[in-house]
Amino acid sequence: MDIELNSNEVIPEKWCIKDATHHLYRLGISLYPNGCNNRSIIFHPIIVLFLQIMNWIRYTYSALNPYVSNNYWDYLIIGDFGYFMNGRFHINLIGSIIFQMSILIHLLHILSYLMRKEPTYMRVFNMMSGSISPKSIGLTNPMTIKTIIKKTRFALKVTAVLTKVYTTDAFFLSFFVFVFKVSFTEFVFIGVPHTIIFTLAVKFVLTNLFYHIIYFYIISYYLKLKLNQINTDLRFAIKMKIMVNLNIISKTLYRIYCEINEFNAKFWSKFIFIIWMSISAVIANSIFMFTFGGNKLNLNIRIILFIVMLFGPTLLLILIETGGSLSLEAKKTYKLFASYKFVCMRNNIFVIPRTRYAIKVRINLYFILK
């Protein structure tokens, strides 16, 4: 915190998050490198997408045909561990929806790449990686810059830990199901490969979901900080009864709103739609199964459904709070503009320049709205 930050220059190396822009490419989700050149072959986009599609087909087929066969080997060959947990339909239905969500997000990146829609929403992470200066993205307050860097560093660490924890849980879930339900030979030659494939697929889904949520949170926080700076200036002007250049403020707000619209149009509105519909479907199915499943559900299935019912709403609440806080900050700007206009009309110090500024603001608003 003792290092001085100059908004006109790139941030010092000590504060840089070198891999801030690398995660989506390194994990095989995005096709834009963003300065990353060390992606593992396991996370090649084709492998990541193929493995998820393969698991989605298996889960969907098993969910739609829960009693397609009475042969033990049919379930073992395809690695349907839901069958061995006496919850074949319930596990497979939730798995099908979750893998479908991850595949759609992946395809959204591919479509953006084919349409040459570069991820301009990554500019704030380019700043944190030391590629561009803070002022080039509209951040000039050193404390604000330090705050967003600290939040990003902490969020990325938490995301890495959560991914490892849930991936480990997925491994042991599949591992112990096969260990206790099949013979040793069947476990070695069939159970182990299916456990490895399932663990990799879950890791792909978790990294896809968690890193997108973190990026959405940081981008929304960055836009909120820019609006908050304008609101702070307006509050100070109202309190001290001083003049501010509304022409400059109007242009700054216009650039921020254009930036928000650009981010929405390119990627994030579609991402939120996919997440919202998929997670809502998972929550609804989990509640229905947990409530009306009756004696068909054993304790293990009930625990899984209960965890899903806790995790899903929490994820949606994070999205609501993140997007809602940005919307609330924008609404505060309109109220402060109205308050500032009222102060201008009541104080004699504004009598002479009031007309001139009113004309300029009206002209600027006319061209902006036009």
ABEGO torsion letter per residue (X at the ends): XABBBBAABBBBAAABBAAAAAAAAAAGABABAGGBAABBAAABAAAAAAAAAAAAAAAAAAAABAAABABAAAAAAAGBAAAAAGAAAAAAAAAAAAAAAAAAAAAAAAAAAAAGBBBAAAAAAAAAAGABBAAAAGBABAAAAAAAAAAAAAAAAAAAAAAAAAAAAAAAAAAAAAAAABBAAAAAAAAAAAAAAAAAAAAAAAAAAAAAAAAAAAAAAAAAAAAAAAAAAAAAAAAAGBBBBAAAAAAAAAAAAAAAAAAAAAAAAAAAAAAAAAAAAAAAAAAAAAAAAEAABBAAAAAAAAAAAAAAAAAAAAAAAAAAAAAAAAAAAAAAAAAAAAAAAABAAAAAAAAAAAAAAAAAAAAAAX
